[in-house]
Structure formats: C-alpha cells, structure tokens
C-alpha cells in the first residue's frame, strides 16, 4: 500500500510556517461532506485562483455549502484567501475581490523518475509550483535494489540542496519507474531498471529516506502531470502514450487516473501485435513496444544497415545517426521509422476503438522523430479506426523532457498528501 502520509503540524511562531512532522495541530476535518470537500479542493487546485461564487457555480452546489467547506479547508491549512486579479475597468471601485488558492507553503514534496538513461527529480510546493530540479545520468541496464536506493538518496539530497530545504521538510516523495507497478501495494512486479521481480520499492525507499513514498508506472505519471498541470486540466477523458526507452500509456477517465482492477492495466506497449514476433525486454514476444521503442529502432538499424560496429554506442547516439540518415534520404533508414510508425498506428487505433478518448497526447523524447507520426502514419491509423462518421479524437505532440515525468511523480506525492489530509482518521490513502 502507499504509506500513510502523516498530518503535518505547523509552527506558527514565525513568519513562514515550517513543517515539523509531529502530531496533527490542525483541526480535524469532518467526514460528513468528504466527497464534496474533495471536489472543492481539487477544483481550487486545478484553477489556481477561483472565487467562491465561481466554485459554487462550477460544482452546482449552494454558495452556503461552498462557504462552509472552504472555511474548513482554510482552517486545515490547505487553501487560503487571496486578492483576485481585477480588470482595469473595475480597479479602485468597491471592495477588492477575494479568490481561493492552494496554500503553497503548506507542504513540499519531491518527485523522481528512475530511468534507463538518467534519473530526474523535482521539488514542488503544495500548489505544484517548481522549486528546484536536478538530473543524474547513469549507465543503462538493470540495477540491484540497493544501488537504486543509493541513487534515489543521492538525487534527493542534491535536489533538496538546490531547493534550500532539508529532507525532513518534505511531506512525501513520489517515484516513477518503467514496468509493471502496483501503486497501492508499492510493489514493482517487473521493471527494466531492476534486476529482480516483485520488489517492494515503496517500503524500501521509505525506510531508506525516512519519508512517505508512493510509486507508480512512469507513463501513468506523465498522464497525471497532464491532468494536474497540462492539457488534461480541462478534459475528463484522455490518453497519454509515451515513447522513449519503452512504450507506455496512462489513461484518465472521468478526471481520474485509471489503472485497472489490479492496478497494473493500460500496458499498451505490451499488447501483442505479432504472434511469435520480435523479442520484447519484458521477456515475451510480439509486444508493440518491441517494434516502436528506442531499442527496437536500434535493433533494426544494426541489422538492416549493417551497423554491428555501432552496437557499443549509446542508443541515443545511434538513433540520432539513424534519424540523420533518414532525413538525408536514406531509404533503409526511412523504412525503419516507417515500419515503427505503422505499428504505432495499430496501437493508437486500438486505443481509440477501445476507449474513445477526447484527446490522445504523444509524449516523450522520441517524439522529436517526426517519422513516427508522419501524415501517412496518421492516415493509416484513421483507416484502422471504426468508421462512425464522427471525427476521431485529436492527437497532440508533447515532446517534453524527463522533467515532465518527475513532475508527474510530484503530482502523485501531492495526491497522497491531500488524500491523507482529507481522508477520515484511520483510512488508508487511495491512489
């Protein structure tokens, strides 16, 4: 399970309130209105700043109910009143408008992505605003758990130093890893970054860091980052497909991250597109990832272009060379990307046919290789989608770096903190 996040005490002796990590000094929140209270807090968080009257209208509840709930949240130290921006016509007339916003200094969390190529981390405040970030490169390949924990501990120390806070000032840490992850149990069933299977990573990391730790599949965290901070803030149902060292998917359904009954679903990269096909790094054959991910492109390049002498090169350098050859008109290099794009078209059409999302976001470092989403690839996807006479969902390309993944891990940590604060006493945090 995700470790319970303690209700933090706040020192009110000085100007800036500092988390002490002792027993709850804030008044307990009543249980009678928890579902609506959760909606109120999440809407304030998503909006940034929002007046009470707007909050009541958007949630279709009475202004009196919103006033009662927001007062509870203010007394709990989760949100605060602030002067709302005024237009030039109304400036200087009447009382200044008041809006509600998340109390940014109430908590800080860290988010990390543990990757095959590098580890990234961010520290954000309770409003999700970036305080500091850091990156540690690494040599590719799976690690022993102890080595991974060493890397996590070192990276956390570095990013906290950049943020100018001590590790004890953090309320939680979120960690994203590739592979099959159960967020509720904190268990990694398989990951390309770990030697062993069935690793209780959340418990081990929490013991090493002395902090509550939540873990999840890294593609889920990109979807969470889009939901909290990006294009998904205004959408109820959307999919994020990530293409980097592997191929993953996160899916948001009704404004919530969907993981499946056993919390290990949405593994688009490990859906089968070819019986007895190419070997995937998960150990099975014919997975979509084995035709689209970076190691699949590198494998094709070394064979089709007789680049065996380049096998010792880092994959990113080999792929840059492959991309340069394709752009220069090399037919074989272009065909490698074209083949990967066709398989991607199959995967995306299946997502549309299964889930009918409002939007599909293609994200990850490999999206700079435009051959993967060229016009003929999208046309092939259109041909594979069920013809209803209605337009297919739009596709957006978000070629952001690894810090987005770390932001998603920070969103997971923020979610755990707010669940712990808003849940009734004794309730486990639900992810």
C-alpha positions as CSV (number, residue, x, y, z in Angstrom):
1,X,0.0,0.0,0.0
2,X,1.0,3.6,-0.4
3,X,2.5,4.6,3.0
4,X,0.2,6.8,5.1
5,X,1.2,10.5,4.9
6,X,1.1,11.9,8.5
7,X,-0.9,15.1,9.1
8,X,1.8,17.6,9.5
9,X,2.0,20.0,12.4
10,X,2.7,23.7,11.6
11,X,4.9,26.0,13.6
12,X,3.1,29.3,13.8
13,X,5.7,31.2,15.9
14,X,7.5,32.8,13.0
15,X,6.5,34.4,9.7
16,X,6.9,31.4,7.4
17,X,5.2,28.3,8.7
18,X,7.5,25.3,8.8
19,X,6.5,21.6,8.8
20,X,7.6,19.9,12.0
21,X,6.4,16.4,11.2
22,X,4.8,16.0,14.6
23,X,1.2,15.1,15.6
24,X,-1.7,16.9,14.0
25,X,-2.1,20.5,15.3
26,X,-4.7,21.4,12.7
27,X,-8.4,20.8,13.5
28,X,-9.7,17.5,12.1
29,X,-12.0,17.7,9.1
30,X,-15.5,16.3,9.5
31,X,-16.4,13.3,7.4
32,X,-20.0,14.2,6.5
33,X,-19.0,16.2,3.4
34,X,-15.8,14.5,2.4
35,X,-16.8,13.7,-1.3
36,X,-17.8,17.3,-1.9
37,X,-14.8,18.6,0.1
38,X,-12.5,16.6,-2.2
39,X,-14.2,18.1,-5.2
40,X,-13.8,21.6,-3.8
41,X,-10.1,21.2,-3.1
42,X,-9.3,19.7,-6.4
43,X,-11.2,22.4,-8.3
44,X,-9.3,25.1,-6.4
45,X,-6.0,23.3,-7.1
46,X,-6.8,23.0,-10.8
47,X,-8.0,26.6,-11.2
48,X,-5.0,28.2,-9.4
49,X,-7.3,31.0,-8.1
50,X,-11.0,30.9,-8.1
51,X,-13.8,32.9,-6.3
52,X,-16.3,31.1,-4.1
53,X,-19.2,32.1,-6.4
54,X,-17.5,30.6,-9.4
55,X,-16.7,27.5,-7.4
56,X,-20.3,27.1,-6.4
57,X,-21.5,27.5,-9.9
58,X,-19.0,25.1,-11.4
59,X,-19.8,22.4,-8.9
60,X,-23.5,23.1,-9.0
61,X,-23.8,23.4,-5.2
62,X,-25.1,26.2,-3.0
63,X,-22.9,29.1,-2.1
64,X,-23.5,28.3,1.6
65,X,-22.1,24.8,1.2
66,X,-19.0,26.1,-0.6
67,X,-18.5,28.7,2.2
68,X,-18.7,26.0,4.9
69,X,-16.3,23.6,3.1
70,X,-13.8,26.2,2.1
71,X,-13.7,27.6,5.7
72,X,-12.8,24.0,6.9
73,X,-10.1,23.8,4.3
74,X,-8.7,27.2,5.3
75,X,-8.7,26.2,9.0
76,X,-6.9,23.0,8.0
77,X,-4.2,25.0,6.3
78,X,-4.9,23.6,2.8
79,X,-6.2,26.7,1.0
80,X,-6.1,30.4,1.6
81,X,-7.8,33.6,0.6
82,X,-6.0,36.0,-1.7
83,X,-6.9,39.1,-3.7
84,X,-8.3,38.2,-7.1
85,X,-6.9,40.0,-10.2
86,X,-9.2,42.8,-11.2
87,X,-9.7,44.2,-14.7
88,X,-8.8,47.8,-15.4
89,X,-12.5,49.0,-15.6
90,X,-13.3,47.8,-12.0
91,X,-10.0,48.8,-10.5
92,X,-10.4,51.1,-7.5
93,X,-14.2,50.6,-7.2
94,X,-15.7,48.7,-4.3
95,X,-14.1,46.1,-2.1
96,X,-11.3,44.0,-3.7
97,X,-12.5,40.6,-4.9
98,X,-11.3,37.6,-3.0
99,X,-10.3,34.3,-4.5
100,X,-9.3,31.0,-3.1
101,X,-6.0,29.3,-3.9
102,X,-3.9,26.4,-2.6
103,X,-1.7,27.4,0.3
104,X,1.6,26.9,-1.5
105,X,3.8,26.9,1.6
106,X,1.8,24.3,3.5
107,X,3.8,21.3,2.1
108,X,6.7,20.5,-0.2
109,X,7.1,17.2,-2.0
110,X,9.7,15.6,-4.3
111,X,9.1,13.7,-7.5
112,X,11.6,11.4,-9.2
113,X,11.7,9.4,-12.4
114,X,14.1,6.4,-12.3
115,X,15.0,5.7,-15.9
116,X,17.2,3.5,-18.1
117,X,19.3,6.5,-19.1
118,X,19.1,9.1,-16.4
119,X,17.3,9.9,-13.1
120,X,15.5,13.2,-12.7
121,X,13.9,14.9,-9.7
122,X,11.9,18.0,-8.8
123,X,10.8,19.7,-5.6
124,X,7.4,21.4,-5.8
125,X,5.3,23.3,-3.3
126,X,1.7,22.4,-2.4
127,X,0.4,24.3,-5.4
128,X,2.6,22.3,-7.7
129,X,5.0,25.1,-8.5
130,X,8.6,24.1,-9.3
131,X,11.1,25.0,-6.6
132,X,14.1,23.0,-7.9
133,X,15.1,20.3,-10.2
134,X,18.2,18.1,-10.9
135,X,19.3,15.3,-13.2
136,X,21.8,12.4,-12.7
137,X,22.9,10.5,-15.8
138,X,23.5,6.8,-15.4
139,X,24.8,3.8,-17.4
140,X,22.0,1.8,-19.0
141,X,21.0,-1.6,-17.6
142,X,19.1,-3.0,-14.6
143,X,20.3,-2.3,-11.1
144,X,20.2,-4.1,-7.7
145,X,17.7,-2.6,-5.3
146,X,20.5,-1.3,-3.0
147,X,22.1,0.5,-5.9
148,X,18.8,2.1,-7.0
149,X,18.1,3.2,-3.4
150,X,21.6,4.8,-3.3
151,X,20.8,6.7,-6.5
152,X,17.5,7.8,-5.1
153,X,19.0,9.0,-1.8
154,X,21.8,10.9,-3.6
155,X,19.4,12.6,-6.1
156,X,17.1,13.6,-3.3
157,X,19.9,15.2,-1.3
158,X,21.0,17.1,-4.4
159,X,17.6,18.4,-5.4
160,X,16.8,19.4,-1.7
161,X,20.1,21.3,-1.5
162,X,19.1,23.2,-4.7
163,X,15.7,23.9,-3.2
164,X,17.3,25.2,0.0
165,X,15.3,22.9,2.3
166,X,16.2,19.9,4.4
167,X,14.9,16.4,3.5
168,X,12.7,16.5,6.7
169,X,10.8,19.4,5.2
170,X,9.3,17.2,2.6
171,X,5.8,15.7,3.2
172,X,6.2,12.9,0.7
173,X,8.2,11.6,-2.2
174,X,6.8,10.2,-5.5
175,X,8.8,7.8,-7.6
176,X,8.1,6.7,-11.2
177,X,9.7,3.6,-12.7
178,X,9.1,1.8,-16.0
179,X,7.3,-1.5,-15.9
180,X,4.5,-3.2,-14.1
181,X,3.8,-1.4,-10.8
182,X,1.0,-1.7,-8.2
183,X,0.7,1.8,-6.7
184,X,-1.5,0.6,-3.8
185,X,0.9,-2.1,-2.7
186,X,4.0,-0.1,-3.6
187,X,5.2,-3.2,-5.5
188,X,7.3,-3.4,-8.7
189,X,6.4,-6.7,-10.4
190,X,8.9,-6.1,-13.2
191,X,11.0,-3.1,-14.4
192,X,13.8,-2.6,-16.8
193,X,15.7,-0.7,-14.1
194,X,15.7,-3.5,-11.5
195,X,17.4,-6.9,-11.6
196,X,14.7,-8.6,-9.5
197,X,11.0,-9.0,-9.9
198,X,8.4,-8.5,-7.1
199,X,10.3,-5.7,-5.4
200,X,8.5,-3.8,-2.6
201,X,10.1,-0.5,-3.7
202,X,7.9,1.9,-1.8
203,X,8.6,0.3,1.5
204,X,12.3,0.0,0.8
205,X,12.6,3.6,-0.3
206,X,10.5,4.9,2.6
207,X,12.8,3.1,5.0
208,X,15.9,4.4,3.3
209,X,14.7,8.0,3.1
210,X,12.7,8.2,6.3
211,X,9.8,9.7,4.4
212,X,6.4,8.5,3.0
213,X,7.0,7.2,-0.5
214,X,4.5,6.5,-3.3
215,X,5.5,4.8,-6.6
216,X,3.8,4.2,-9.9
217,X,4.4,3.3,-13.5
218,X,6.1,6.3,-15.2
219,X,3.7,6.5,-18.1
220,X,0.8,6.9,-15.5
221,X,2.7,9.8,-14.0
222,X,3.0,11.6,-17.3
223,X,-0.8,11.3,-17.6
224,X,-1.0,12.6,-14.0
225,X,1.2,15.5,-14.9
226,X,-1.0,16.4,-17.8
227,X,-4.1,16.1,-15.6
228,X,-2.7,18.3,-12.8
229,X,-0.5,20.8,-14.8
230,X,-1.1,20.4,-18.5
231,X,-3.6,19.9,-21.4
232,X,-5.7,17.5,-19.3
233,X,-6.8,20.0,-16.7
234,X,-10.0,20.8,-18.8
235,X,-10.7,17.2,-20.0
236,X,-12.5,14.3,-18.4
237,X,-11.1,11.5,-20.6
238,X,-7.8,11.4,-22.4
239,X,-4.9,9.1,-23.1
240,X,-1.2,9.8,-22.9
241,X,1.1,7.5,-25.0
242,X,4.8,7.7,-24.1
243,X,7.6,6.7,-26.4
244,X,11.1,6.6,-25.1
245,X,13.1,3.7,-23.8
246,X,9.8,1.8,-23.8
247,X,6.2,2.5,-24.9
248,X,3.7,3.2,-22.2
249,X,0.2,4.6,-21.7
250,X,-1.6,6.5,-19.0
251,X,-5.4,6.9,-19.2
252,X,-7.6,9.4,-17.4
253,X,-11.2,8.5,-17.1
254,X,-13.7,10.9,-15.5
255,X,-10.9,13.2,-14.3
256,X,-9.2,10.3,-12.5
257,X,-6.2,8.2,-13.5
258,X,-7.4,4.7,-14.4
259,X,-5.2,1.7,-13.6
260,X,-7.5,-1.3,-13.8
261,X,-8.9,-3.8,-11.2
262,X,-5.4,-4.9,-10.1
263,X,-3.8,-1.5,-10.8
264,X,-1.4,-2.8,-13.5
265,X,-3.5,-2.1,-16.6
266,X,-3.1,0.3,-19.5
267,X,0.1,-1.6,-20.7
268,X,-0.3,-0.6,-24.3
269,X,3.3,-1.3,-25.0
270,X,2.8,-5.0,-24.1
271,X,-0.3,-5.6,-26.2
272,X,0.6,-8.1,-28.9
273,X,0.8,-7.0,-32.5
274,X,2.7,-10.0,-33.9
275,X,2.4,-13.6,-32.7
276,X,5.9,-15.1,-32.1
277,X,7.3,-11.7,-33.2
278,X,10.2,-9.6,-32.0
279,X,11.6,-10.2,-28.5
280,X,10.5,-7.5,-26.0
281,X,12.5,-6.6,-23.0
282,X,9.7,-7.9,-20.8
283,X,10.7,-11.4,-22.0
284,X,7.7,-12.0,-24.2
285,X,7.5,-11.8,-28.0
286,X,5.4,-9.6,-30.3
287,X,4.8,-6.7,-28.0
288,X,4.0,-3.3,-29.6
289,X,7.0,-1.9,-27.7
290,X,9.4,-4.3,-29.4
291,X,8.6,-2.5,-32.7
292,X,8.4,1.1,-31.7
293,X,10.6,1.8,-28.6
294,X,14.2,3.1,-29.0
295,X,15.8,-0.3,-28.5
296,X,13.6,-1.7,-31.3
297,X,14.7,1.1,-33.7
298,X,18.3,0.5,-32.7
299,X,18.0,-3.3,-33.3
300,X,16.5,-2.7,-36.7
301,X,19.3,-0.2,-37.6
302,X,22.2,-2.5,-36.6
303,X,20.7,-5.3,-38.7
304,X,19.2,-3.5,-41.8
305,X,22.1,-1.0,-42.1
306,X,24.8,-3.4,-41.1
307,X,25.7,-1.2,-38.2
308,X,27.1,-4.0,-36.0
309,X,30.2,-1.9,-35.4
310,X,27.9,0.7,-33.7
311,X,26.4,-1.6,-31.1
312,X,28.7,-0.4,-28.4
313,X,27.4,3.2,-28.9
314,X,24.8,4.6,-26.6
315,X,21.3,4.1,-28.0
316,X,20.6,7.8,-28.2
317,X,23.7,8.4,-30.3
318,X,22.8,5.5,-32.6
319,X,19.3,6.8,-33.0
320,X,20.5,10.3,-33.8
321,X,22.6,8.8,-36.6
322,X,19.6,6.8,-37.9
323,X,17.5,9.9,-37.9
324,X,20.1,11.9,-39.7
325,X,20.4,9.2,-42.4
326,X,16.6,9.2,-42.8
327,X,16.4,13.0,-43.1
328,X,19.2,12.8,-45.7
329,X,17.1,10.4,-47.8
330,X,18.5,7.0,-46.9
331,X,15.7,4.7,-48.0
332,X,16.5,2.0,-45.4
333,X,16.6,4.4,-42.5
334,X,13.3,5.9,-43.6
335,X,11.8,2.4,-43.9
336,X,12.8,1.7,-40.3
337,X,10.9,4.7,-39.0
338,X,8.0,4.0,-41.4
339,X,7.7,0.4,-40.0
340,X,7.7,1.7,-36.5
341,X,5.1,4.3,-37.4
342,X,2.8,1.7,-38.9
343,X,2.9,-0.4,-35.7
344,X,2.2,2.8,-33.7
345,X,-0.8,3.4,-35.9
346,X,-2.1,0.0,-34.9
347,X,-1.6,0.7,-31.3
348,X,-3.3,4.2,-31.4
349,X,-6.2,2.9,-33.4
350,X,-6.8,0.3,-30.7
351,X,-6.8,3.0,-28.0
352,X,-9.4,4.9,-30.0
353,X,-11.6,1.9,-30.6
354,X,-11.4,0.7,-27.0
355,X,-11.6,3.9,-25.0
356,X,-12.9,6.7,-27.3
357,X,-10.8,9.4,-25.5
358,X,-11.3,13.1,-26.0
359,X,-7.6,13.6,-26.8
360,X,-4.5,11.5,-27.3
361,X,-1.2,13.0,-26.3
362,X,2.0,11.6,-27.7
363,X,4.8,12.4,-25.3
364,X,8.4,11.6,-24.7
365,X,11.9,12.2,-26.1
366,X,11.3,10.1,-29.2
367,X,8.5,12.3,-30.4
368,X,11.2,14.5,-31.9
369,X,11.4,11.8,-34.6
370,X,8.6,13.1,-36.7
371,X,8.6,10.0,-38.9
372,X,6.7,8.2,-36.1
373,X,3.7,10.4,-36.5
374,X,4.0,11.4,-40.2
375,X,0.9,12.1,-42.2
376,X,0.9,8.6,-43.7
377,X,1.1,7.1,-40.2
378,X,-1.9,9.1,-39.1
379,X,-3.7,8.2,-42.3
380,X,-3.1,4.5,-41.6
381,X,-4.4,5.0,-38.1
382,X,-7.6,6.6,-39.4
383,X,-8.1,3.7,-41.7
384,X,-8.0,1.3,-38.7
385,X,-10.4,3.3,-36.5
386,X,-14.0,2.3,-36.5
387,X,-15.9,4.4,-39.0
388,X,-18.7,6.1,-37.1
389,X,-19.0,9.2,-39.3
390,X,-17.7,11.3,-36.4
391,X,-14.2,12.9,-36.2
392,X,-11.5,10.9,-34.4
393,X,-10.0,12.4,-31.3
394,X,-7.3,15.0,-31.9
395,X,-3.7,14.0,-31.4
396,X,-1.2,16.4,-29.8
397,X,2.6,16.0,-29.7
398,X,4.3,17.0,-26.4
399,X,8.0,16.4,-26.9
400,X,8.9,17.4,-23.4
401,X,11.9,16.2,-21.5
402,X,12.3,13.9,-18.5
403,X,11.3,16.6,-16.0
404,X,7.7,16.2,-17.0
405,X,7.9,12.6,-15.7
406,X,9.3,13.9,-12.4
407,X,6.5,16.4,-12.2
408,X,4.1,13.5,-12.5
409,X,5.8,11.8,-9.7
410,X,5.5,15.0,-7.7
411,X,1.8,15.1,-8.5
412,X,1.5,11.5,-7.1
413,X,3.1,12.7,-3.9
414,X,0.9,15.7,-3.7
415,X,-2.1,13.5,-4.3
416,X,-1.0,11.2,-1.4
417,X,-0.6,14.2,0.9
418,X,-4.0,15.6,0.2
419,X,-5.7,12.2,0.4
420,X,-4.1,11.7,3.8
421,X,-5.2,15.1,5.0
422,X,-8.7,14.9,3.6
423,X,-9.4,11.2,4.4
424,X,-11.1,10.3,7.7
425,X,-8.8,9.1,10.5
426,X,-7.6,5.5,10.1
427,X,-8.4,5.5,6.3
428,X,-5.6,4.3,4.0
429,X,-4.6,6.6,1.2
430,X,-6.2,5.6,-2.0
431,X,-4.2,6.3,-5.1
